[in-house]
Amino acid sequence: MYHKKLTAALAIAVLGSTSTIALADSPGADWITFEQAMEKAKAAGYTELHSLEVDDKSWEGKGLKADGKKYEFQMEGTTGKIMLDEED
């Protein structure tokens, strides 16, 4: 009997917790591709990219520039225009 209660409690805890997991954002249908976003970042002076991901309506990333410093950037999803580019 104890085993059944423990199993039921565990199942409720696991199933209940999955409802709070956030799914990653996906690029829109009219967005530039991941590869194009990488090229735009390189054109903006990034020599090494550490991350590049979709967040809301933009590509966001971090990387190194030629000066050896870490920077973060935000790029408009449909055009690839750099909207934020600052030292991290």
C-alpha positions in Angstrom: 0.0 0.0 0.0 2.8 2.4 0.9 4.5 1.7 -2.5 1.3 2.6 -4.4 1.0 5.9 -2.5 4.6 6.8 -3.1 4.3 6.0 -6.8 1.2 8.1 -7.2 2.8 11.0 -5.3 5.9 10.8 -7.5 3.8 10.7 -10.7 1.8 13.8 -9.6 5.0 15.6 -8.8 6.6 14.8 -12.1 3.5 15.5 -14.2 2.7 18.6 -12.3 6.2 20.0 -12.8 6.2 19.5 -16.6 3.5 22.1 -16.9 5.9 24.8 -15.8 8.7 24.0 -18.2 9.1 26.8 -20.8 9.6 25.8 -24.4 12.4 27.4 -26.4 11.4 30.1 -28.9 11.5 29.3 -32.6 12.3 31.6 -35.4 9.4 33.0 -37.4 8.6 31.8 -40.9 9.9 35.1 -42.4 13.1 35.2 -40.3 16.6 35.0 -41.6 18.1 31.5 -41.1 20.5 30.5 -38.3 23.3 30.5 -40.8 22.4 33.9 -42.1 22.3 35.2 -38.5 25.8 33.8 -38.0 27.1 35.6 -41.1 25.5 38.9 -40.1 27.2 38.6 -36.7 30.6 37.9 -38.4 30.0 40.9 -40.6 29.4 43.0 -37.4 32.9 42.1 -36.2 32.4 38.9 -34.2 35.4 36.6 -34.7 34.0 33.8 -32.4 30.4 33.1 -31.4 29.7 31.5 -28.1 25.9 31.4 -28.4 23.2 32.3 -30.9 19.5 31.8 -30.0 16.0 33.0 -30.7 14.4 35.2 -28.0 11.1 36.7 -28.6 11.5 38.8 -31.8 15.2 38.7 -32.2 18.3 36.6 -32.5 20.5 37.0 -29.4 24.1 36.0 -29.1 27.4 36.3 -27.3 30.9 36.1 -28.6 34.4 37.7 -29.1 35.4 40.5 -31.3 38.8 41.2 -32.8 39.8 43.2 -29.7 39.5 40.0 -27.7 36.6 41.2 -25.5 33.3 39.5 -24.9 30.2 41.2 -26.4 26.6 40.4 -26.6 24.3 41.4 -29.4 20.6 41.4 -30.4 19.7 41.1 -34.0 16.3 41.8 -35.6 14.8 38.5 -36.7 13.6 39.3 -40.2 16.3 41.6 -41.4 19.4 40.7 -39.4 19.9 44.3 -38.4 22.0 44.6 -35.2 19.9 46.4 -32.6 22.1 46.0 -29.6 25.9 45.4 -29.5 27.6 45.9 -26.2 30.5 44.6 -24.1 29.4 41.8 -21.9 
